Amino acid sequence: MMKQIKSPGNIEVKQSFSEIEGEDFIRLDE
């Protein structure tokens, strides 16, 4: 059960980080 809960959480955190990084890169580019 722990693994199942950790898997989706990790994916969501990774997606959030990707979106933040992408926005940061665009802001630095501008």
C-alpha positions in Angstrom: 0.0 0.0 0.0 2.8 2.4 0.9 4.4 1.9 -2.6 1.1 2.6 -4.3 0.6 5.8 -2.4 4.2 6.9 -2.9 4.2 6.3 -6.7 1.4 8.7 -7.6 2.7 11.3 -5.2 6.2 11.2 -6.7 4.8 11.6 -10.2 2.6 14.6 -9.1 5.6 16.2 -7.4 7.8 15.6 -10.5 5.2 17.2 -12.8 4.9 20.2 -10.4 8.6 20.7 -10.4 8.7 20.4 -14.2 6.1 23.1 -14.6 7.9 25.4 -12.2 11.3 24.8 -13.8 9.8 25.5 -17.3 8.3 28.8 -16.1 11.5 29.7 -14.4 13.5 29.1 -17.6 11.1 31.2 -19.6 11.4 34.1 -17.1 15.2 33.9 -17.2 15.1 33.9 -21.0 12.9 37.0 -21.0 
